Amino acid sequence: MAALSTERLLQQLDAPLQALYVLHGEEDLLRIEALDALRAAAKAQGYLNREVHTADTGFDWQELLASANSIGLFAELKLLEIHIPSGKPGKAGGDALEQLAANLPPDTVTIMLLPKLERTQTQAKWFAALARSGVVAEAKAVDSQALPGWIRGRLAQHDLSIGHEALALFAERVEGNLLAAKQEIDKLALLHPAGHELSIAETEAAVADVARFDVFQLAAAWMTGDAARVVRLLEGLEAEGEEPVMLLWMLADDIRTLIRLTAALKQGQTVAQVRNSLRLWGSKQQLAPLAVRRIATPRLLAALQECARIDRIIKGAETGAAWPAIRQLLVSLAG
């Protein structure tokens, strides 16, 4: 069964609860909200006995299985939460989770809480067993394209609206920090009456600049040709103290991937055929083909040589400043 979004999951909680829910994903706020909503739904449906297990170092998985199948004195409906902060249960944990999925305890709603999972984890036997037996909901990150709509929707829940320019400013100030975005929305709901439309002046005065950036956002920006966003991301990363060496390594790796993709396409292969060998997973499956249509191979080869030059600058083997050189390179690739 394909994973639901956490938003879709929340729409289903008025119905009788399923025996097993698996929550995972990289957006902490959405995972927390989904967990809170499941707890509230379980309480409303009579699951009053709540039991929480956190699988940290030295966790006894057999004790968990015994506890899951134990019946209380009054046979109360039970909410069983299993938190796996690392997302890696190990061999013993994986075996135990497969057993649990195959024999879900009666009169119990089980919630499995996991962080963002790598591809190898979602393909593991224990995860597949859980997915077959329950409902999987993924808390996906809200990217820069989706963020304005998310903000507008959350404001609407408080009966607030916002103008286009004000919304763009709001999104710029909270990008990459969804929890802070929610806090800012809650603050605005206290400051303004229902039915109010936020102006750009009110937004500028009230919404703090709490944006956070990471190097993974850069690939989408330069591959899609968004030079202005490239500059903003680089300024944010430099201000946050990001080391240019990791950024440069990822950039060079992406450029090599585009060169290999160009060669494969010229040989008559499709993106789907080379997806796994070139690791075109997630958004890169759509971004990389767009980039190779826009950027010629000689330009990519020259960019790879420039990466080598910037690497020498970082290592002190050549004079120059790394950040301006990276900025110039990425803007040229975006432009």
Secondary structure, DSSP 8 states (H G I E B T S, - for coil): ---EEHHHHHTTTTS---SEEEEE-S-HHHHHHHHHHHHHHHHHTT--EEEEEE--TT--HHHHHHHHT---TT---EEEEEE-TTS--HHHHHHHHHHHHHT--TTEEEEEE-----HHHHTSHHHHHHHHHSEEEE-----TTTHHHHHHHHHHHTT-EE-HHHHHHHHHHHTT-HHHHHHHHHHHHHHS-TT-EE-HHHHHHH--------THHHHHHHHTT-HHHHHHHHHHHHHTT--HHHHHHHHHHHHHHHHHHHHHHHTT--HHHHTTTTT--TTHHHHHHHHHHHS-HHHHHHHHHHHHHHHHHHTTSS-S-HHHHHHHHHHHHH-
